């Protein structure tokens, strides 16, 4: 089992590099148009990158099963892992990362199929595309995650209307069964 996992990890390592490159582009673009100060955005992005790097380096955790989001130093882990120990290890790694104030553990235990991952990824992209197309919403301020058709929106916006519009757009997306709106409203 370990050999299969290590082969899978080696095969998908290139995907991690591409993901980190894309993350860097999002950080640069997002820093230009966000309600958070640039120093805080970079700090949150740096924390996310550090946690993702720790997950990728740990042989016991599959980093492609866990999504990491950071908002104001609070790290939210989501996704699905096969073993409870993987979940605990991911939380431990995130908790012991410099700059992390708190960890929200939304990782579920259970084997999900590749089809479920692809469906959730497609839903996530549809919602992100809708947010990006809406002139009233800054898509860099709202993070979108999807698990089993349940979309979770998180982040911070300046006005309640933006939070409500994001939730409406997500609810009206094909494949979405439920929306959890965790978007905070407050000053920049």
BAKOLNU-654061 format. One line per 10 residues: number of its first residue (from 1); their letters; for each residue z, y, x of C-alpha. Coordinates in Angstrom, 3 decimals. Layout:
BEGIN
NUM	A	Z/Y/X | ...
This chain:
BEGIN
1	XXXXXXXXXX	0.000/0.000/0.000 | 0.883/2.413/2.829 | -2.417/1.681/4.633 | -4.419/2.374/1.482 | -2.521/5.601/0.935 | -3.037/6.719/4.559 | -6.762/6.001/4.301 | -6.874/7.949/1.059 | -4.918/10.747/2.716 | -7.286/10.834/5.713
11	XXXXXXXXXX	-10.323/10.805/3.442 | -8.997/13.667/1.347 | -7.728/15.724/4.286 | -11.048/17.586/4.410 | -10.519/18.563/0.789 | -7.200/20.123/1.801 | -8.974/22.278/4.377 | -11.430/23.500/1.766 | -8.567/24.117/-0.660 | -6.659/26.168/1.926
21	XXXXXXXXXX	-9.782/28.192/2.702 | -10.265/28.890/-1.003 | -6.580/29.781/-1.302 | -7.019/32.304/1.490 | -9.927/33.920/-0.342 | -7.918/34.104/-3.563 | -4.995/35.690/-1.693 | -7.233/38.369/-0.216 | -8.987/39.085/-3.512 | -5.794/38.840/-5.544
31	XXXXXXXXXX	-3.959/41.292/-3.320 | -6.442/43.958/-4.374 | -5.760/43.711/-8.113 | -2.273/42.597/-9.039 | 0.825/43.963/-10.708 | 2.937/42.732/-7.780 | 3.237/44.801/-4.612 | 0.929/43.541/-1.850 | 3.895/42.539/0.329 | 5.292/40.348/-2.439
41	XXXXXXXXXX	1.896/38.790/-3.223 | 1.399/37.850/0.402 | 4.933/36.550/0.548 | 4.385/34.363/-2.538 | 1.038/33.177/-1.194 | 2.603/32.415/2.178 | 5.395/30.439/0.504 | 2.845/28.451/-1.528 | 0.833/27.722/1.613 | 3.966/26.634/3.529
51	XXXXXXXXXX	5.054/24.268/0.741 | 1.541/22.831/0.416 | 1.395/22.304/4.187 | 4.743/20.478/4.132 | 3.536/18.255/1.288 | 0.291/17.505/3.156 | 2.190/16.612/6.344 | 4.636/14.263/4.634 | 3.327/10.661/4.632 | 5.418/9.783/1.570
61	XXXXXXXXXX	3.941/12.429/-0.730 | 0.377/12.718/-1.975 | -0.252/16.489/-1.937 | -3.217/16.144/-4.279 | -0.953/14.999/-7.109 | 1.298/18.070/-6.904 | 0.426/21.659/-7.775 | 2.449/24.440/-6.152 | 2.766/27.921/-7.662 | 5.029/30.718/-6.447
71	XXXXXXXXXX	6.051/33.846/-8.322 | 8.600/36.232/-6.804 | 9.914/33.483/-4.512 | 10.359/30.953/-7.327 | 8.306/27.823/-6.633 | 7.048/25.747/-9.548 | 5.996/22.186/-8.760 | 3.880/20.380/-11.351 | 1.688/17.325/-11.532 | 2.323/13.610/-11.689
81	XXXXXXXXXX	3.535/11.177/-9.036 | 3.937/7.406/-9.165 | 7.457/7.105/-7.732 | 10.694/9.047/-8.400 | 11.220/9.241/-4.629 | 7.950/11.194/-4.259 | 9.197/13.685/-6.820 | 12.538/14.080/-5.036 | 10.845/14.460/-1.653 | 8.532/17.194/-2.962
91	XXXXXXXXXX	11.485/19.130/-4.393 | 13.413/18.730/-1.126 | 10.468/19.971/0.933 | 9.962/22.993/-1.322 | 13.671/23.821/-1.439 | 13.881/23.770/2.359 | 10.985/26.187/2.814 | 11.717/29.664/4.132 | 11.502/32.335/1.430 | 12.016/29.999/-1.521
101	XXXXXXXXXX	14.637/31.375/-3.911 | 14.494/28.553/-6.449 | 12.403/25.481/-7.329 | 11.298/24.581/-10.843 | 10.500/20.882/-10.951 | 7.866/20.068/-13.572 | 6.614/16.952/-11.761 | 6.330/13.945/-14.051 | 6.644/10.293/-13.065 | 3.832/7.975/-14.064
111	XXXXXXXXXX	0.387/6.890/-13.137 | -2.349/9.064/-14.569 | -5.957/8.043/-14.426 | -8.731/9.833/-12.555 | -10.254/10.682/-15.930 | -7.063/12.481/-16.979 | -7.057/14.470/-13.723 | -10.681/15.460/-14.249 | -10.111/16.435/-17.877 | -7.121/18.590/-16.927
121	XXXXXXXXXX	-9.064/20.175/-14.070 | -11.946/20.987/-16.417 | -9.584/22.562/-18.950 | -7.909/24.582/-16.198 | -11.269/25.910/-15.006 | -12.354/26.781/-18.565 | -9.172/28.783/-19.171 | -9.394/30.522/-15.772 | -13.018/31.436/-16.494 | -12.059/32.939/-19.854
131	XXXXXXXXXX	-9.252/34.946/-18.233 | -11.596/36.233/-15.538 | -14.163/37.304/-18.150 | -11.669/39.289/-20.223 | -11.617/42.957/-19.155 | -8.037/43.408/-20.381 | -6.602/40.648/-18.175 | -6.201/40.528/-14.424 | -6.785/36.810/-13.717 | -4.977/37.067/-10.368
141	XXXXXXXXXX	-1.689/37.741/-12.170 | -1.802/34.596/-14.321 | -1.664/31.063/-12.993 | -3.069/28.263/-15.123 | -1.948/24.634/-14.913 | -2.889/21.758/-17.194 | -1.320/18.327/-17.615 | -2.452/15.980/-20.387 | -4.092/18.858/-22.266 | -0.950/21.007/-22.165
151	XXXXXXXXXX	-1.732/24.341/-20.505 | 1.050/26.260/-18.783 | 0.485/29.936/-18.106 | 2.764/31.622/-15.576 | 2.894/34.829/-13.568 | 3.603/38.470/-14.342 | 1.637/41.115/-16.242 | 2.364/44.763/-16.955 | 1.829/44.633/-20.746 | 2.766/42.131/-23.450
161	XXXXXXXXXX	-0.774/42.386/-24.849 | -2.169/40.749/-21.688 | 0.250/37.836/-22.057 | -0.651/37.377/-25.717 | -4.389/37.581/-25.010 | -4.114/35.002/-22.224 | -2.272/32.641/-24.573 | -4.877/33.166/-27.308 | -7.742/32.468/-24.906 | -6.038/29.290/-23.685
171	XXXXXXXXXX	-5.315/28.054/-27.240 | -8.981/28.557/-28.165 | -10.248/26.421/-25.289 | -11.725/23.001/-26.038 | -9.405/20.184/-24.979 | -6.196/22.220/-25.058 | -3.514/20.514/-27.130 | -0.675/22.952/-26.476 | 0.020/26.169/-24.554 | 3.274/27.047/-22.794
181	XXXXXXXX	3.275/30.767/-22.127 | 5.703/31.466/-19.261 | 4.018/34.753/-18.307 | 6.620/37.421/-17.653 | 6.088/41.011/-18.711 | 7.486/43.787/-16.595 | 6.974/46.621/-14.213 | 4.737/46.306/-11.239
